[in-house]
Each structure stands twice: as C-alpha cells, then as structure tokens.
C-alpha cells in the first residue's frame, strides 16, 4: 500500500511534478496551492474548481495536515504560543507576536537543538530530529488560519493577512536542517501561497558558515546571526559552534551573503548576560569586530535581555547596563535596538521555547553528570573562563 503524500511537504515545482505524475496539467498545481495555502483548505471535496476525477485521485493518494495542536495559550500582551505534536513524544513551539503594523510568526525547524548555546533553554533539552517541510510550513498554515478564525476574518487573498513576517528563530538551528528549511522558505515566498517578501522573512543562525553561503545562492532572505560574544574565547563557551566556525570566518560569510541578500545589512543578535558579555570593553570589541577598518560588515545589533532558566547559571544584565552598552554601539554609528520581551508569562520569549523532546543527544544526562562533578571537585569544574590580559 502506497504511503499518502502530505501536500504541505511540496514546494511549487514539486507540486507541479506531483500533478504531472497524476496525469494533470501544471495549472492544477497552482489551483491546489491556492486552496491549501491561501484558503487554508485541507479537504479535497471543498476544492470546488478542481475536476471531480482529480479530487478522487487526491483523496486516495494525498492529504493536507499540519502538526496537531497540543496547547494554545495567549499572553496578556497578545502574544500567542502553540505547542505542536510532531510525533514519537516530540513537541515544538510556535509563537505569534502581534504589533501595531505587523504580525510576526516565530517558527521552529527542529525538535530540540544540537547547538546547545549556554543561554538557550531549547538547547538544554537536547536534540531529537529535523522537522519535515510540512511540519515547518505547517506552523504558518495552522497559525494564519487559526488567527483569522479567532478574529472572524475570511480565508483567501481578500481576507486581511494576519502574519506579515516570519522569523526562523524558534526551536532548532535552521541551517542544520537545510533542504526542508529552504523548501519551506520557497513556499512562504511564492505568490500562489503566502506571497511574503524576502525582506519580511528572516532566518536566524548560530553561524553555520558553509550553509550561509549555500543559502545566498539557493534562497536569500533576511539574515540574523546569533552572535552573543565579542571574541572567540568568550563565544566558544557561549556558542559551541564557534569552535568550528570562528568569528573571522563568520564575519567573512556575512559579507559574502550581503551580495545576494534582500536587505543591505546583517542583524546581529546579542543576549545580554550579567557580568559575562555586557561590559564596555565587550561593546568596544564588537565595534572593532564589525567595523574592521576598510572591510566592515554593514549591520545592526539587536540586544536581547536574557530570559533566565535554572540550568543556565546566568543572570540578565540590568536595564541601565543594557542601555549603556547600546549607547556605546550607537555612538560608533551602529543601529542598535533593545528587544522588548514579549510573552514572558507563557514562556514564549526569546530563548524560552522548550516544547518536549525525546533527547537523542543525552544533554540532560550529561548536565546531571556535570553537576555531580562540580559537587565533588568544586563549582569551577568544566567551566570555560575568559582570560583577559
């Protein structure tokens, strides 16, 4: 018995090929795509301008389904978070952030994350698997039409779009799940699906240099880089991937990317950690890093107040320190914003997305071992310390 195909897994070209396999002309793929992605229809019987014979074929060979919703919470500030079941004991989180002139959806690309940044609660859960195209774009499909239903807004192109921006900043490292992520991006950008502008879709990476170069060629969108440190010694301890792709390589990749990017700058995300990366010296090191004499990286900085969680052992920088840090960057001519924390009361803020992950990387087990060793050999056992002259 042939397995059914989830049509959310297919980008525009793949849907044309799929319809060809069914003996249908290419225009049928566009009709199908509009029904699915613009009207939110998953029942083939409701796709009334498709030939009855095609609907019958689809009913026996295909389906349209996003991950099932386990829970749906709305914050006092209007932020809405869904917990989605992606099977085998794994769940991911998707967050909608409403603002006056836009609605942003924060999308997950993996069940858990293998990068294990020190300040991110997702990484402390470990990693289970990559999400499929349908599981990634299905978050947008589910959220757009759930939001419309809540507000009584009709489906279809005439109804007011609720999600105007997508950020791949949820659970996971998008560039370590490359093909499904790029396929999902193509769907988000396609005019017969969501028609989002490349400038309004942002992919956030911790710095997978070869994949940044591939993305520039395959599907350039706005790029955000999780920087969080001003030198390699510090970043090695906060973002372990830095040991493989150090800052000089990362900055060079960012400059190459800008030749193809829809925006003329890279956004650097910087989580403000009390006494760790928030001194005036760190700010001046950042300026030197990105301005780099005659070869600067056009950029803006987004300073993120840390959202504490018990396992991190870290604290949030206080507001005066964050403002002073920002001022040093701005005085050097770098556009700098301080991210407003949203959805704290439902754990939907940056770095708080956790879901439920059947951890294949055994992070929790290794953290427990480290705690035992620190009790035995002292609290500094295993710590990476920054040494400054």
C-alpha positions in Angstrom: 0.0 0.0 0.0 1.5 3.4 -1.1 2.0 5.9 1.7 -0.1 9.1 1.4 1.7 12.3 0.4 1.3 15.4 2.7 0.9 18.2 0.1 2.3 20.6 2.7 5.7 18.9 2.0 5.8 20.1 -1.6 7.1 23.4 -2.9 5.7 24.9 -6.1 7.9 23.0 -8.5 7.4 19.7 -6.6 3.6 20.2 -6.7 3.7 20.7 -10.5 5.8 17.4 -10.8 3.3 15.6 -8.4 0.3 16.7 -10.5 2.2 15.5 -13.6 2.5 12.1 -12.0 -1.3 12.1 -11.7 -1.6 12.9 -15.4 -2.7 16.5 -14.6 -1.6 19.8 -16.2 0.7 22.3 -14.4 -2.1 24.8 -13.8 -3.8 22.3 -11.5 -0.8 22.6 -9.1 -1.4 26.4 -8.9 -5.1 25.8 -8.1 -4.2 23.2 -5.4 -1.6 25.5 -3.9 -4.0 28.4 -3.7 -6.7 26.2 -2.0 -4.2 24.9 0.5 -2.0 28.0 1.3 -4.4 30.9 0.6 -7.7 29.5 1.7 -6.4 27.1 4.4 -8.5 24.2 2.9 -7.3 20.6 3.7 -10.4 18.7 2.4 -10.2 18.0 -1.3 -14.0 17.9 -1.6 -14.1 21.6 -0.8 -11.7 22.5 -3.7 -14.6 23.1 -6.0 -12.8 24.2 -9.2 -10.8 21.0 -9.3 -12.2 18.3 -11.6 -14.0 15.6 -9.7 -11.7 12.9 -11.1 -8.6 14.8 -9.7 -10.3 15.2 -6.3 -11.0 11.5 -6.2 -7.3 10.7 -7.1 -6.1 13.1 -4.4 -8.4 11.5 -1.8 -6.7 8.2 -2.2 -3.1 9.4 -2.5 -2.6 12.6 -0.6 -3.6 14.6 2.5 -3.0 18.1 3.9 -2.2 18.3 7.6 0.0 20.4 9.9 1.2 19.1 13.3 -1.7 18.6 15.8 -2.1 21.4 18.4 -1.5 20.1 21.9 -2.0 23.5 23.6 -2.8 27.1 22.6 -2.0 30.0 25.1 -2.4 33.7 24.7 -0.3 36.1 26.8 -1.6 39.3 28.4 0.3 41.3 25.8 -1.4 39.4 22.9 1.5 37.0 22.2 0.1 33.6 21.3 2.0 30.3 21.6 1.1 26.9 20.3 2.6 23.6 21.4 2.5 21.2 18.4 2.8 17.4 18.3 5.5 16.2 15.8 5.2 12.6 16.9 7.2 10.0 18.9 7.0 12.0 22.1 8.3 15.2 20.4 6.6 18.6 20.5 7.7 22.0 19.2 6.6 25.5 19.9 5.4 28.3 17.5 4.8 31.9 18.6 2.8 34.7 17.1 3.8 38.3 18.1 1.3 41.0 17.2 2.4 44.6 16.8 0.7 47.7 15.5 1.7 47.4 11.9 2.7 43.8 11.6 2.2 40.2 12.9 5.3 38.1 13.3 5.4 34.3 13.5 8.4 32.6 15.1 8.8 29.2 13.5 10.7 26.1 14.7 12.8 23.9 12.3 14.0 21.1 14.6 12.7 19.1 17.5 15.2 20.3 20.0 18.6 21.7 19.0 22.1 20.2 18.9 24.0 23.5 19.1 23.5 23.8 22.8 24.1 27.5 23.4 24.6 28.1 27.1 21.9 30.7 27.4 19.1 28.9 25.5 16.7 26.6 27.2 15.9 24.8 24.0 19.4 23.5 23.7 19.3 22.2 27.3 16.7 19.7 26.2 19.0 18.2 23.6 18.1 17.2 20.0 15.8 14.5 18.5 15.3 15.1 14.8 14.8 17.6 11.9 11.3 18.7 11.1 9.9 18.0 7.6 8.8 20.7 5.2 5.2 20.1 6.1 6.0 20.4 9.8 7.8 23.7 9.2 5.4 25.4 6.8 2.5 23.7 8.6 3.2 26.1 11.5 2.5 29.1 9.2 -0.5 27.3 7.7 -2.0 26.5 11.1 -1.3 29.8 12.7 -2.5 32.1 9.8 -5.9 30.4 9.6 -6.3 29.9 13.4 -5.7 33.7 13.8 -8.2 34.5 11.1 -10.8 32.2 12.6 -10.3 33.9 16.1 -10.9 37.3 14.5 -13.7 36.3 12.1 -11.6 37.2 9.0 -12.4 35.2 5.9 -9.8 32.9 4.3 -8.5 33.7 0.9 -6.5 36.5 -0.6 -9.2 39.1 0.1 -9.1 38.4 3.9 -6.6 40.5 5.8 -3.4 38.7 6.2 -2.5 38.1 9.9 1.1 37.0 9.5 3.1 39.6 7.6 6.6 38.5 8.8 8.2 35.1 9.6 11.3 34.6 11.7 13.0 31.2 11.8 14.1 31.8 15.4 12.1 29.0 17.1 13.4 25.7 18.2 16.4 24.4 16.3 19.2 25.6 14.0 17.6 26.1 10.6 20.8 25.7 8.6 21.4 22.3 10.1 18.1 21.2 8.6 18.9 22.8 5.3 16.8 21.2 2.5 13.4 21.2 4.3 14.0 24.8 5.6 14.8 26.1 2.1 11.8 24.3 0.6 9.5 25.8 3.3 11.0 29.3 2.6 10.2 28.9 -1.1 6.6 28.2 -0.2 6.4 31.2 2.1 7.7 33.5 -0.7 5.6 32.1 -3.5 2.8 34.4 -4.8 0.4 31.4 -5.1 1.0 30.5 -1.5 1.8 33.2 1.2 3.5 35.8 -1.0 5.7 37.0 1.7 8.5 39.5 0.8 12.1 38.2 1.1 12.7 41.2 3.3 10.0 40.1 5.7 11.3 36.5 6.2 14.3 36.2 8.5 16.4 33.2 9.1 18.4 33.2 12.3 21.6 31.1 12.5 24.2 30.5 15.1 26.8 30.6 12.3 26.9 27.5 10.1 29.3 29.1 7.6 29.1 26.7 4.6 25.3 26.8 4.8 25.2 30.6 4.9 27.0 30.5 1.6 24.5 27.9 0.2 21.5 29.9 1.3 22.9 33.0 -0.5 22.7 31.0 -3.8 19.5 29.0 -3.2 17.0 31.3 -1.4 18.4 34.5 0.1 16.2 36.0 2.8 17.0 38.5 5.6 19.7 37.0 7.8 20.1 37.3 11.6 23.2 35.9 13.3 23.2 34.8 16.9 26.5 36.5 17.9 26.3 36.9 21.7 30.1 37.4 22.2 32.8 39.9 21.1 35.7 37.5 20.9 36.4 33.8 20.1 37.4 32.8 23.7 34.1 34.1 25.1 31.9 32.8 22.1 33.5 29.3 22.4 31.9 29.0 25.8 28.5 30.5 24.9 28.0 29.2 21.4 30.0 25.9 21.0 29.6 26.0 17.2 32.2 28.9 17.2 35.0 26.3 17.8 34.2 25.0 14.3 33.4 28.4 12.6 35.2 31.1 14.5 34.3 34.8 14.3 36.7 35.8 11.4 35.1 33.1 9.2 31.6 34.1 10.3 32.2 37.8 9.5 33.6 36.9 6.1 30.5 34.7 5.4 28.2 37.6 6.4 29.9 39.9 3.9 29.6 37.4 1.1 25.9 36.9 2.0 25.1 40.6 1.7 25.9 40.5 -2.1 22.7 38.4 -2.5 20.6 39.4 0.5 17.3 41.4 0.2 18.4 43.7 3.0 21.7 45.6 2.9 22.7 44.7 6.5 23.0 41.7 8.8 21.2 41.7 12.1 23.4 40.5 15.0 21.5 39.2 18.0 23.2 39.6 21.3 21.9 38.2 24.5 22.8 40.4 27.4 24.3 38.3 30.2 25.2 40.0 33.5 29.0 40.1 34.1 29.6 37.7 31.1 29.4 39.7 27.9 28.0 43.1 28.8 30.9 45.3 29.7 32.1 48.5 27.9 35.1 46.5 26.8 32.9 43.9 25.1 31.0 46.7 23.4 34.2 48.2 22.0 35.4 44.7 20.9 32.1 44.3 19.0 32.7 47.7 17.2 36.2 46.6 16.2 34.8 43.2 15.0 32.2 44.6 12.7 33.8 47.8 11.5 37.2 46.2 10.9 39.0 49.1 9.2 38.4 49.1 5.4 36.3 45.9 5.4 33.3 46.5 7.6 30.2 44.3 7.9 27.1 46.5 7.4 24.9 45.5 10.4 22.5 46.4 13.1 22.5 45.0 16.6 19.5 43.6 18.5 20.3 43.4 22.2 18.2 40.8 23.9 17.6 40.8 27.7 18.3 37.3 28.8 15.3 35.2 29.9 16.7 33.2 32.9 16.1 29.5 33.4 17.5 27.4 36.2 20.1 25.2 34.4 21.9 28.1 32.8 23.5 29.6 35.9 23.3 33.0 34.1 21.6 36.3 35.0 20.1 39.1 32.9 22.0 42.3 32.6 20.2 45.2 34.4 18.5 47.8 32.3 21.0 50.7 32.9 23.8 48.3 31.8 22.0 47.3 28.6 21.3 51.0 27.8 24.9 52.0 28.4 26.1 49.1 26.2 23.7 50.1 23.4 24.8 53.7 23.7 28.5 52.7 23.0 27.4 50.9 19.9 25.2 53.8 18.7 27.9 56.3 19.3 30.0 54.3 16.9 27.3 54.7 14.3 25.8 51.2 14.6 22.0 51.0 14.6 21.1 49.3 17.8 17.8 48.2 19.3 16.9 46.6 22.6 14.3 43.8 22.1 11.2 44.2 24.2 10.5 41.0 26.0 7.1 39.5 24.9 5.1 36.6 26.2 7.1 36.1 29.4 4.0 34.9 31.2 3.5 32.0 28.8 7.3 31.2 28.4 7.1 32.4 24.8 10.0 34.9 25.0 13.3 34.6 23.2 15.3 31.6 24.4 12.4 30.1 26.4 10.9 27.8 23.7 11.3 24.3 25.0 8.5 22.0 23.9 9.1 18.3 24.6 11.9 16.4 23.1 13.0 12.7 23.3 16.6 13.6 23.5 19.0 11.5 21.4 21.9 13.7 22.4 21.5 12.9 26.2 22.1 16.6 27.2 20.1 16.3 30.4 22.1 13.2 31.4 25.4 14.9 30.7 24.3 18.1 32.6 23.4 15.9 35.6 26.9 14.3 35.5 28.5 17.8 35.4 26.5 18.8 38.5 27.8 15.7 40.3 31.4 16.5 39.3 31.1 20.1 40.4 29.9 19.0 43.8 32.9 16.7 44.0 35.6 18.9 42.5 34.3 22.4 43.0 31.9 24.8 41.2 34.5 25.8 38.6 34.9 22.2 37.3 34.3 22.2 33.5 33.8 25.9 33.2 35.2 27.8 30.3 36.6 31.1 31.6 37.6 34.1 29.6 41.1 35.1 30.3 41.9 38.8 29.7 45.3 40.4 29.9 
